[in-house]
Amino acid sequence: MAELWMPGAIKEDLGNSAACDPAFPAKAIAHITADLKATAAAPRDLVPFTTLKRFFTGSGKQLAPHILWDPFSGSFAQFFPATSRSLALLDGPGGTRTNRAGKVVIQIEALFFPHCRVDGRVFASLSETPCKDWSKLNAWVRSWGVPDHWPMDHPDGFTAHRSASVWQSQGGWYAHAHVPENDHVDPGSWPMFVDGHQPGAGPEKPPIGKPEQEPFPGASFFHAGHKSPVIAAMHRRLVAEDCNRYQSGADADVWGSGDVKSFAAWQHKLGFSGGDADGIPGKSSWDRLHVPNV
């Protein structure tokens, strides 16, 4: 049975628990503390774990996550039980309850800021750190039914990619940069998932059936007049993402000017511009659209 309090974490119960909303799938949210500003030319020493723990139990308790994780020492502090909402996300009036929208919404703040200095070495990204005891954290979050999956893609840089429909419909790990109603762009990077297969349990079974999402078919696939159910599935996803620039729904399975305009709107929504937003799918923008496999 999954444990409310992560084994080995310092228990700092804030006593301000509130229920999550099990109508939504289980999620985990990746943050960094980003408590100091530094640059490659002017790095700064990492703030001590005890300082941040004291902040989240004191003046910053209204911003507390579930877990504070020190990726250098492997220390953890936990402020809310797993089934409670925590408070590290902005939650505007109306819309989805960002801190609650899931069977669990487990939020993790990694003690890190870009160009922090530890023992004389400077670290530009979280993934460069030792990420000590990440396997323990990953396993505990997984035990609460959060799949090892990034619906909005694994964080790779400080860029926002948000979709309210994906957030509400898909479980898994989200960057702070992926959450609706929020404007932060962290964590910038995050360690890869740890294989959950247990030694001695026998060989892993190969996946059954085809993947959930349509793999990128290559840019040459998208040319005028090409007819395919993949194009129709893409059409439906673009409409769902409020990138509908189609004149009509006729011939939805045939690539045409409406597809170019609609996909360009999607690329702009992801933050691309210029030649990177020409309406012809690339692998990155295609993968982020999550076109279902047909």
Secondary structure by P-SEA (a helix, b strand, c coil): ccccccccccccccccccccccccccbbbbbbccccccccccccccccaaaaaaaaacccccccccbbbccccbbbbbccccccccccccccccccccccccccbbbbbcccccccccccccccccccccccaaaaaaaaaaaaccccccccccccccbbbbbaaaaaccccccccccccccccccccccccccccccccccccccccccccccccccccccccccccaaaaaaaaaaaaacccccccccccccccaaaaaaaaaaaaaaccccccccccccaaaaaaaccccc
